[in-house]
Amino acid sequence: MATNSLAELLFDTGADASTTLLHVGDRAYDRAELKAAAERSATAISARGVGAGDCVAVLAPNSAATIASYFGVWAAGATLVTVNPRLTDTEITAMLDTVRPAAVIEADATGTLDAAVGAGVAAPAAVDAATAVVSFTSGTTGAPKPVLLRHDRVLAALDAVLTTLSRRETAGARQMRPNIVAFPLAMWSGVYTICFSFRVGAALVVMERFDPAELVQLARTHDVRSVVLAPAMLTALLHCDAIADLGPLRFVRNGTAALPVPVAQAFHDRFGVPVLNGYGQTELGGEVVGWSAADVREFGDAKIGSVGRPHAGVDLRVDDGELLVRSPFAMAGHLDDGATAARVTADGYLRTGDLAEIDADGFVWIVG
């Protein structure tokens, strides 16, 4: 197995194999079970002659088999392509025609950890062997674009966020509280949350689909103090009459899109829980701007609505109102290099397409 591979997040030889890493429904899985399943998946992938430079597409429901399959792809040295099985057949075909995978895995939505590895296309595409994931953008402003994300840059991005959160020092010292993932695992935000949890040694609680009341119950069951949600999920919580309080949740981090200030304020007013915005894009490898615990203590409600301040190593500037980001964690490119060239400046800044302001304290405000 190559070094600086995301596979190492599961195949950590120094970690306790009996530690529970995953909860899905009423099932719990320890590191040994997940590792064994990923090894079986890697063996099946390699048996088809698939390896470094090859793409493997995983049709990925929110299930244990999906997570085992992801790490199986990385353990085999191949590149993961995540596909949401809820897409239409036409959309899935278009994605597979774009990436031309050497193998296709249809992960099971039940409690099993194993998934069958099927044949890919006759003339598969080749990518750089350092590419961990080909993740498609959401397509909200055009056709979804396949983004190439490298193993080393994803790992560096995780550590930058941990540095901001001031948790890096304690990550190895004690068992971390579980993280709930409410996003589809086929989205980059879902993959990122898996990697983040395993990086800090925290168990992952996977929701098979988002439900506001179930989220609160899971937070109580697993004593979860923080969770990352999308704006639509926060709105659903805000308007769910069945929820009186958020239990042990101390704060909520917003992801995938900026949350309007009035919604953040209404959420805080109802539940007494602050909503901390963050900012990132698939092309940026995840979150590049966010809040730290120290920011919350220092500024409190004064900056509600801001997406926070840049993480270590990230440079920002505003050009004609547009936010430009230069980050060591950013994509290696698109599968279509022309799309990359159009968005990156000569000095390495990515044009985000988002309008922003940066205040005197360094906080970023997305304004359009």
GUSE-753377 format. One record per atom (N, C-alpha, C): residue in three letters; x, y, z. Coordinates in steps of 0.05 Angstrom, whole numbers, plus 5000, padded with zeros to 4 digits. Atoms other than C-alpha are relative to their C-alpha. Example, Ala and Ser with C-alpha at 12.3 -4.5 7.8 and 13.67 -1.06 7.14 Angstrom:
2
ALA501849765000/ALA524649105156/ALA501850245000/SER498449764999/SER527349795143/SER498550225014/
***
This chain:
368
MET501749765000/MET500050005000/MET501850255000/ALA498449765003/ALA502750684980/ALA499850175026/THR500149814977/THR504551185035/THR498450254991/ASN501749775005/ASN500451825040/ASN497549934984/SER502550095012/SER494351435018/SER497750025020/LEU502349994982/LEU487451535047/LEU499449725012/ALA500450274989/ALA487350775058/ALA501249985028/GLU498650024974/GLU492050895117/GLU498150095023/LEU501849914979/LEU486251225155/LEU498549765012/LEU501250254989/LEU483250525163/LEU502249805007/PHE497950214997/PHE489550095156/PHE502250115018/ASP498049894981/ASP493050425216/ASP500949775018/THR499050244986/THR497449875244/THR500250055030/GLY499849954971/GLY498050235311/GLY497450045014/ALA502649954988/ALA490550305322/ALA498949745012/ASP501350234987/ASP486349845366/ASP497949894981/ALA501850125019/ALA482849355320/ALA497249965010/SER502750054988/SER477049265369/SER498450265003/THR501449754997/THR475250005368/THR497750024980/THR502349965018/THR468250145340/THR500550254983/LEU499649775018/LEU468950585278/LEU497550084985/LEU502349945017/LEU462050555247/LEU497449905012/HIS502750084992/HIS454750555266/HIS498150064976/VAL502149965021/VAL449350455213/VAL497549865009/GLY502550124989/GLY442250345237/GLY500649885027/ASP499550124974/ASP442649855295/ASP502549835000/ARG497650155002/ARG449249555272/ARG502550175007/ALA497549874995/ALA456149735298/ALA502349824989/TYR497850145013/TYR462649545263/TYR502750105012/ASP497449924990/ASP469649545292/ASP502150024978/ARG498049965020/ARG476149705256/ARG500849744987/ALA499250255012/ALA477848975246/ALA498049914979/GLU502050085019/GLU471248835211/GLU500250164975/LEU499849825023/LEU471849435166/LEU502549954983/LYS497450055014/LYS479149295150/LYS499849744984/ALA500250265014/ALA477648565132/ALA498350024975/ALA501749965023/ALA471948775087/ALA501450164978/ALA498649845020/ALA476249295053/ALA502249834986/GLU498050185011/GLU481748775043/GLU498749814979/ARG501450185019/ARG476648305010/ARG499450164974/SER500749835023/SER474448874965/SER502550064983/ALA497549945014/ALA481649054947/ALA501049754984/THR499250255013/THR483148324930/THR498349954975/ALA501850045023/ALA477048284884/ALA500650204978/ILE499349795020/ILE479048944850/ILE502649924986/SER497450075012/SER486248714839/SER499849764982/ALA500450245016/ALA483848044812/ALA499050064972/ARG500849915026/ARG480848424754/ARG502150154985/GLY497849865014/GLY487548724737/GLY499950305004/VAL500349724995/VAL485549394765/VAL501950105022/GLY498149904981/GLY490649814801/GLY500650304996/ALA499249725001/ALA494550474801/ALA499450124972/GLY500749865025/GLY492050964749/GLY497349934989/ASP502750085008/ASP485250614742/ASP497950125018/CYS502349904984/CYS478550884764/CYS498149775006/VAL502050194992/VAL473550464802/VAL497650165009/ALA502549864992/ALA466350724806/ALA498549845020/VAL501650134979/VAL462350574868/VAL497350145001/LEU502749904996/LEU454850654867/LEU499449985030/ALA499549984972/ALA454450884938/ALA497650095016/PRO502049934980/PRO448350864983/PRO501450065027/ASN498949954974/ASN449351085055/ASN499949735016/SER499950274988/SER451450395080/SER502949935008/ALA497350094992/ALA457250025112/ALA501549894976/ALA498750115023/ALA458749675046/ALA501350224983/THR498949775015/THR459950355013/THR502750085012/ILE497549924987/ILE465250545065/ILE502249794996/ALA498150215005/ALA468649865060/ALA501050004972/SER499349995028/SER468649924984/SER502050234995/TYR498249775004/TYR471850614986/TYR502949935008/PHE497350074990/PHE477750365028/PHE501149774984/GLY499050215017/GLY478149744985/GLY501250114974/VAL498949875024/VAL479150184923/VAL502750125006/TRP497449874993/TRP484650584958/TRP502149795007/ALA498050214993/ALA487949954986/ALA501149864975/ALA499150125025/ALA488249674915/ALA501750194983/GLY498449805015/GLY491850314893/GLY498550144978/ALA501649885021/ALA486150524848/ALA498850265009/THR501249744995/THR482351184844/THR497049965002/LEU502850034995/LEU475351234872/LEU498450204984/VAL502049835013/VAL469451514832/VAL497449955015/THR502450044985/THR463351634875/THR497650074983/VAL502449975016/VAL456451554843/VAL497649975018/ASN502450014983/ASN449851714877/ASN498049824986/PRO501950185012/PRO445151124863/PRO497250124996/ARG502649875003/ARG439251604869/ARG499850164975/LEU500149875025/LEU441151934804/LEU498449844980/THR501450145021/THR437251754741/THR502049834985/ASP498250175016/ASP440051214696/ASP501550164979/THR498749825020/THR441551754644/THR502350155013/GLU497949854986/GLU445552154695/GLU502449825007/ILE497950194992/ILE449451544719/ILE501649924975/THR498650075025/THR451051334647/THR501850224991/ALA498449785009/ALA453552024631/ALA502650025017/MET497649994983/MET458252014692/MET501949784993/LEU498250225006/LEU460951324675/LEU501350034972/ASP498849955026/ASP461951524602/ASP502350205002/THR497949794997/THR466152114627/THR502549885012/VAL497650104985/VAL470751734675/VAL501049734990/ARG499250265012/ARG470851064638/ARG501449825021/PRO498750154979/PRO472150634700/PRO500949724991/ALA499050275005/ALA476149984699/ALA498349795014/ALA501850184985/ALA471149674748/ALA497850175012/VAL502449874988/VAL464349834778/VAL499149835024/ILE501050134976/ILE462049664849/ILE497350125006/GLU502649914991/GLU454749694868/GLU499749925029/ALA500050064972/ALA454949734943/ALA497249945010/ASP502650094989/ASP449349404983/ASP499050215020/ALA501249814981/ALA444549845022/ALA499249865026/THR500750154975/THR443449295075/THR502450015019/GLY497950004980/GLY447849135135/GLY502549864992/THR497650145008/THR452848715096/THR502350194994/LEU497649845006/LEU459948965088/LEU501149954972/ASP498850085026/ASP461348635021/ASP498350104977/ALA501349925024/ALA459648874951/ALA501449874976/ALA498950145023/ALA460648534884/ALA501550204982/VAL498449845017/VAL466148814839/VAL499449914971/GLY500750075028/GLY463648834766/GLY502050124980/ALA498249905021/ALA467148964701/ALA499450294993/GLY500349735009/GLY468349664676/GLY499850014970/VAL500149965029/VAL469149924605/VAL502449864987/ALA497950155014/ALA473449594552/ALA502650154998/ALA497649835003/ALA478250184545/ALA500050215022/PRO500349814977/PRO478650504615/PRO501850234998/ALA498349754999/ALA481251204626/ALA502249965020/ALA497850004981/ALA487851314661/ALA500250275013/VAL499549754984/VAL489151824716/VAL502649975014/ASP497550004984/ASP495252014757/ASP499549815024/ALA500250194978/ALA496451464808/ALA499750135027/ALA500349864975/ALA496651994863/ALA497250105005/THR502849914997/THR489252154851/THR498449815017/ALA501650174982/ALA484951904908/ALA497149984990/VAL502949995006/VAL478052114884/VAL499550174975/VAL501249835021/VAL474552354821/VAL497250065010/SER502649934988/SER468652734851/SER498750214982/PHE501449825017/PHE463453074809/PHE498850245016/THR501249774988/THR461253784826/THR497049974999/SER502950024997/SER453953904843/SER498550064974/GLY501449935025/GLY452254194775/GLY498050225003/THR502049794996/THR448354774803/THR500350234980/THR499649795019/THR451455264754/THR500949904972/GLY499250125025/GLY452654794695/GLY500149705003/ALA499850304999/ALA453954064679/ALA502049935022/PRO498150094980/PRO457353684736/PRO502849954988/LYS497350035011/LYS464953694727/LYS501649815018/PRO498450194984/PRO469653124748/PRO502650135010/VAL497749874987/VAL474753404798/VAL501949795010/LEU497950194992/LEU481353044812/LEU501250095026/LEU499049934973/LEU483253034886/LEU502249805008/ARG497750174994/ARG490052764909/ARG499949915029/HIS499850104973/HIS491352334970/HIS501350195019/ASP498449844981/ASP496652785000/ASP498650265006/ARG501349754995/ARG492553414991/ARG497649985018/VAL502350054982/VAL486353125024/VAL501049975028/LEU499050044973/LEU490452895083/LEU501050275012/ALA499149734991/ALA493653595088/ALA497650175007/ALA502449844995/ALA486753915085/ALA498749925026/LEU501150094975/LEU484253485142/LEU501650115024/ASP498349904977/ASP490153685186/ASP499850305003/ALA500349714998/ALA489154425169/ALA497550075015/VAL502549954986/VAL481954395193/VAL500449935030/LEU499550084972/LEU484154025256/LEU501750205015/THR498449794988/THR489354555269/THR498250245008/THR501849784995/THR483955095264/THR498249935024/LEU501850084979/LEU479354705310/LEU501449955027/SER498350044976/SER485054635361/SER499549735012/ARG500550274990/ARG483753885366/ARG502349814994/ARG497950185009/ARG490053605336/ARG501649885023/GLU498450094977/GLU493653565403/GLU498649775015/THR501550194984/THR488053155435/THR499049764984/ALA501250215016/ALA486152715376/ALA501049735007/GLY498950264994/GLY490852155395/GLY500049935029/ALA499850044971/ALA490152235470/ALA497649865012/ARG502450134989/ARG483051985479/ARG498149934978/GLN502050085020/GLN477251675443/GLN498250254995/MET501649775007/MET473652235406/MET497149924998/ARG502850055003/ARG466152305406/ARG499349944971/PRO500750075028/PRO462752015343/PRO499250254985/ASN501049805018/ASN461152445283/ASN497749884985/ILE502350085016/ILE454452405249/ILE500350104972/VAL500049915028/VAL454452425173/VAL497249974989/ALA502749995011/ALA447752635145/ALA500050044970/PHE499849975028/PHE450252775075/PHE500049734985/PRO499550245016/PRO449952255019/PRO503049944999/LEU497250085001/LEU456451865021/LEU501250034972/ALA499049965027/ALA456951954946/ALA500950294995/MET499149735002/MET457952704955/MET502850035012/TRP497449954989/TRP464852974968/TRP499950065030/SER500349944971/SER462353245035/SER499749745016/GLY500250254986/GLY460552525054/GLY502649865002/VAL497350125000/VAL467352245034/VAL501850145019/TYR498349844983/TYR470752815070/TYR499449955029/THR500750054972/THR466852685134/THR501049725009/ILE498950264994/ILE468851945132/ILE503050035007/CYS497149974996/CYS476152135125/CYS500750175025/PHE499549834977/PHE475752685178/PHE499649835026/SER500550164976/SER472752205229/SER502249805006/PHE497950204996/PHE477851665218/PHE502750135006/ARG497549864995/ARG483452175219/ARG500350065030/VAL499949934971/VAL481652375291/VAL499449765017/GLY500650244984/GLY479951665312/GLY497250005011/ALA502749994991/ALA472551815319/ALA498249814984/ALA501950175013/ALA466951335303/ALA498250174982/LEU501849875019/LEU462251505246/LEU497249895003/VAL502850084999/VAL454751495253/VAL498750084974/VAL501049955027/VAL451651435184/VAL497049995000/MET502950005004/MET444551655171/MET499449894972/GLU500650115026/GLU441551245115/GLU498650204982/ARG501049765013/ARG437651865097/ARG499350205022/PHE500349804979/PHE436752525133/PHE497150025009/ASP502549954987/ASP431052605182/ASP500650175025/PRO499249824978/PRO431153185232/PRO499649885028/ALA500450124974/ALA428152805291/ALA501949775005/GLU498150224997/GLU432652205279/GLU502850115006/LEU497449884995/LEU438752665277/LEU500350075030/VAL499949924971/VAL437152935347/VAL500149755017/GLN500050254984/GLN435852225373/GLN502849884999/LEU497350115002/LEU442551995346/LEU502050165016/ALA498249834984/ALA446052585378/ALA499849935029/ARG500450084972/ARG443052385445/ARG501249735005/THR499150284996/THR444651645436/THR503149995002/HIS497150015003/HIS451951775418/HIS501550235013/ASP498849774986/ASP453152405460/ASP501650174980/VAL498649845021/VAL454952805397/VAL499750305007/ARG500149724992/ARG456753535412/ARG499950194976/SER500149835024/SER457353805341/SER499549834975/VAL500750145024/VAL454953625272/VAL500250194976/VAL500049835025/VAL455853885200/VAL497549934984/LEU502550035015/LEU449453995162/LEU499950204977/ALA500549825022/ALA447154315097/ALA497850205007/PRO502049804993/PRO442754935097/PRO497149885000/ALA502750125000/ALA436554525078/ALA499449835025/MET500350164976/MET437754065137/MET499650185024/LEU500349824978/LEU438454645185/LEU497250124999/THR502749905003/THR431954935158/THR497949805009/ALA501950214992/ALA428454265168/ALA500049975031/LEU499950014970/LEU430854245241/LEU498550245012/LEU501349754990/LEU428554965251/LEU497049985000/HIS502950015004/HIS421554805227/HIS498749735009/CYS501050254991/CYS420754115259/CYS498750045028/ASP501449954975/ASP415454195313/ASP500449785021/ALA499650224982/ALA417153515342/ALA502550035017/ILE497449964986/ILE423953775366/ILE499850235019/ALA500149794980/ALA423954155431/ALA502850125005/ASP497349904996/ASP431554205439/ASP501949814985/LEU498050165015/LEU437953925407/LEU501749835018/GLY498650194983/GLY440153515466/GLY502950095006/PRO497249944993/PRO447753485475/PRO501450184979/LEU498649845020/LEU449253885411/LEU500650285011/ARG499149734990/ARG453354505430/ARG500250204978/PHE500049835024/PHE454154785360/PHE499749834975/VAL500450135026/VAL452554625288/VAL501750144980/ARG498549885022/ARG457154725230/ARG498549974974/ASN501450005025/ASN454054915164/ASN501949954977/GLY498250065022/GLY456954625100/GLY498449984974/THR500850035028/THR455954565024/THR499050264987/ALA500849745010/ALA453155275017/ALA499850195023/ALA500249804979/ALA453055925056/ALA497150015010/LEU502649984988/LEU447255985105/LEU499350295003/PRO500949724996/PRO443256635103/PRO500150085029/VAL499749904973/VAL444457065165/VAL497349975015/PRO502550024985/PRO436957085184/PRO499549715009/VAL500550284992/VAL436656315185/VAL501949925023/ALA498150064979/ALA442956265227/ALA499150135026/GLN501049874976/GLN440056775276/GLN497649875011/ALA502550134991/ALA433256435279/ALA500749735013/PHE499250264989/PHE436655765292/PHE501150045028/HIS498849954974/HIS440756055349/HIS497850095020/ASP502149904982/ASP434656415378/ASP498249775010/ARG501850224992/ARG430455775379/ARG501349805018/PHE498750234986/PHE435455265403/PHE502350085019/GLY497749914984/GLY440955685436/GLY502649874991/VAL497650145012/VAL445955325391/VAL501050174977/PRO499049845022/PRO450455745347/PRO500549844975/VAL499450135026/VAL451155575273/VAL502550134989/LEU497449915010/LEU458255625249/LEU500249944970/ASN499750045028/ASN458755725175/ASN502949924993/GLY497450075011/GLY464555435136/GLY499950044970/TYR500049965029/TYR466755515064/TYR502049814987/GLY498250175016/GLY469655035013/GLY498649944974/GLN501150105024/GLN468554744945/GLN501449734994/THR498850265007/THR469854054916/THR502850064987/GLU497549945013/GLU475254384873/GLU502250085020/LEU498049924979/LEU478654644937/LEU500749785019/GLY499350234983/GLY478953954968/GLY498649995026/GLY501450004975/GLY474054115023/GLY499950285012/GLU500249744987/GLU473454675074/GLU502750145001/VAL497649844999/VAL478555225068/VAL499750255018/VAL500649784982/VAL475155755112/VAL498149905021/GLY501850104979/GLY471955625179/GLY500550145026/TRP499849894973/TRP471155795252/TRP501749825018/SER498750154979/SER475555585310/SER498550055026/ALA501249964973/ALA473455505383/ALA500850275011/ALA499149744990/ALA477556125399/ALA498450224987/ASP501649805013/ASP473656525347/ASP497350025013/VAL502649994987/VAL467156325380/VAL500150145027/ARG499749884974/ARG469656525448/ARG500550304998/GLU499349725003/GLU472357195423/GLU497850174988/PHE501949835015/PHE466857425376/PHE497149935005/GLY502850074994/GLY460657045398/GLY498150044977/ASP502049965021/ASP454557275359/ASP500750234981/ALA499449765015/ALA458057885330/ALA500549944970/LYS499350075027/LYS460057505267/LYS498149794988/ILE501950195010/ILE453857085256/ILE499550054970/GLY500349985029/GLY453256945182/GLY502649994984/SER497350025013/SER460756975167/SER500749704997/VAL499150285003/VAL463856335140/VAL502649955015/GLY497650044984/GLY469956445185/GLY502450124988/ARG497449905010/ARG477256565172/ARG501549774987/PRO498650215015/PRO482056195126/PRO501649815018/HIS498450194986/HIS485355555150/HIS502950044993/ALA497149985004/ALA492955495155/ALA500749934972/GLY499050065026/GLY496355535088/GLY498250104977/VAL501949905021/VAL490355845051/VAL500250304997/ASP499949715007/ASP490956525017/ASP497450084986/LEU502549895012/LEU484856944998/LEU500550284989/ARG500249725008/ARG483557564958/ARG497450034985/VAL502449945014/VAL477557904928/VAL500750174975/ASP499449875025/ASP477958104855/ASP497450074986/ASP502649915011/ASP472158534828/ASP497649865013/GLY502250124985/GLY467858244883/GLY500149705003/GLU499950295000/GLU469557514869/GLU502249905018/LEU498050124982/LEU473057084921/LEU501849824984/LEU497950175012/LEU479556784897/LEU501549865022/VAL498850164979/VAL482856234937/VAL502549854989/ARG497650165007/ARG489955954933/ARG500549815024/SER499950194978/SER490455314973/SER501849764992/PRO498450245006/PRO495454744979/PRO498449744999/PHE501750244999/PHE489554264985/PHE498349984975/ALA501949995023/ALA486154444919/ALA500449774981/MET500050225020/MET484553964863/MET502650014983/ALA497950025019/ALA489953714816/ALA499050094972/GLY501249915025/GLY485153924760/GLY497449864996/HIS502450145009/HIS478953704724/HIS501049784981/LEU499450205020/LEU478753084681/LEU500250144973/ASP499849835024/ASP477653614627/ASP501850235007/ASP498049804992/ASP483954044633/ASP499150284991/GLY500849735009/GLY480654614594/GLY498350145021/ALA501649884979/ALA475754714651/ALA501750115022/THR498149904979/THR481554784700/THR501350264992/ALA498649775009/ALA485355284659/ALA498450255001/ALA501849775000/ALA479355744655/ALA499650125027/ARG500749904973/ARG478755804730/ARG502450065018/VAL497649954984/VAL485955854755/VAL501650234989/THR498449775009/THR489856504752/THR502949934997/ALA497250065005/ALA497056554732/ALA501649965026/ASP498650034975/ASP499156614805/ASP498749785018/GLY500950234985/GLY495255994826/GLY497450025016/TYR502549964985/TYR488656274854/TYR497749884984/LEU502450115013/LEU482155904839/LEU497850205001/ARG502349835000/ARG476456334817/ARG497649845009/THR502150164988/THR470756094861/THR497350044987/GLY502749945010/GLY464956434826/GLY498250125021/ASP501649894979/ASP462556684893/ASP500850295006/LEU499449724992/LEU462057424913/LEU500450015030/ALA499350014971/ALA465157574980/ALA501150275009/GLU498649784987/GLU467658105028/GLU501749885023/ILE498350084978/ILE473258035079/ILE500350235019/ASP499949774982/ASP472758465141/ASP502750045013/ALA497449924988/ALA478158785183/ALA501149785019/ASP499150224983/ASP478558165229/ASP500749754984/GLY499450235017/GLY479657705170/GLY497749814995/PHE502350175005/PHE472657405170/PHE498950044972/VAL501050005027/VAL469757225103/VAL496949995000/TRP502949995002/TRP462557395084/TRP499349954970/ILE500950065027/ILE459457075022/ILE497550164996/VAL502249815004/VAL454757594993/VAL498549954974/GLY501450065025/GLY452657284926/GLY501449794984/
***
